[in-house]
């Protein structure tokens, strides 16, 4: 197990290294930040002073290695847009707000997606199964921005029952959390339905039924646990996305979280904030995937670290 974990940690580090290269050079494609930081028709000596101040005077390769060395220590430099604050402090102020919205989305995803998928598999071919598949198709097809705009138009403009701009009370979190959860609910529904159908057709589940165990107990106790191992990886990715902010949703609802910050930073060519957000999100995904791989062995006795043992 130790060797397996070590190999995955090394793989994760290499992944983060590759992401750092991509993020660093893609950020530079947006243009020279000096055009934003300095006034128009700036004198060459003033431009050089700005480049020295912000560490933009070397080649891109030199700038990258300077960025990488500082990033390893958790230092992404000062924000270009908020020069009195570091990039990490700017992000730290927004992350709790994204976490609040993300936790609401994760809660809705789990409480709705998993039961719908399990029940759809248990009642395969029924009207309930057909409705559940329709919900899954809608949830995975509808664009987030369109759904967000439609919900704003119905519940805020026409009915006026909730707030849809900013972060003020419970009513302002209802619609964005629903929009963020829709895709996750649809995905988990389909994954759990498919995984449960395979598990319900296995020999040990049939044996449990032959022993006279109630169908509900067979479904929720004996079949659900091994069936959960497959969808878990995908859910981990959804959870990280929800918890680290969804840019489109936060823009539409003016939610002051990390997603909206990423949009603002990209427009302002605030490289330190863009790079810090990308690396923090990537690290969260890598760590989550490592934890999911380790949890596989617990969720399904047939699964072993690095291999699957045929039952």
WORALIN-V285663 format. One line per field, one symbol per residue. ss: DSSP state (a for helix, b for strand, c for the rest). psi: psi as a letter, one per 30 degrees, with the letter a starting at -180 (. if undefined). burial: I if it has 24 or more other ideal C-beta (glycine too) atoms within 12 Angstrom, else O. Layout:
ss->???
psi->???
burial->???
This chain:
ss->caaaaaaaaaaaaaaaaaaaaaaaaaaacccccaaaaccccccaaaaaaaaaaacccccaaaaaaaaaaaaacccccbcccccccbaaaaaaaaaaaaaaaaaaaaaaaaaaaaaaaaaaaaccccaaaaaaaaaaaaaaaccaaaaaaaaaaaaaaaccccccccccccaaaaaaaaaaaaaaaaaaaaaaaaaaaaaaccaaaaaaaaccccaaaaaaaaaaaaaaaaaaaaaaaaaaaaacccaaaaaacccccaaaaaaaaaacccaaaaaaaaaaaaaaaaaaaaaaaaaaaaacccbbccbbccc
psi->eeeeeeeeeeeeeeeeeeeeeeeeeeeffflkfefeelllhkkeeeeeeeeeeghgfaleeeeeeeeeeeeeggjgllkeeifflleeeeefffeeeeeeeeeeeeeeeefeeeeeeeeeefhkfleeeeeeeeeeeeefekkeeeeeeeeeeefeeefhflkgkajjlefffeeeeeeffeeeeeeeeeeeeeeeeeefglefeeeeeffgkkeeeeefeeeeefffeefeeeeeeeeeeefgkjeeeeeeghkiaeeeeeeeeeeghieeeeeeeeeeeeeeeeeeeeeeeefeeefjffkljflkkk.
burial->OOOOOOOIOOOIOOOIOOIIIOIIOOIOOOOOIIOIIIOOOOOOOOOOOIOOOIIIOOOOOOIIOIIIOIIOOOOIIIIIIOOOOOIIOIIOOIIOIIIIIIIIIIIIIIOIIIIIIIIIIIIOOOOOIOOIIOIIOOIIOOOIOOIIOOIIOOIIOOOOOIOIOOIOOOOIIIIIIIIIIIIIIIIIIIIIIIIIIOIIOOOOIOOOOOOOOOOOOIIIOIIIIIIIIIIIIIIIIIIIIIIIIIIIIIIIIIIIIIIIIIIIIIOIIIIIIIIIIIIIIIIIIIIIIIIIIIOIOOIIOOIOOOOOOOO
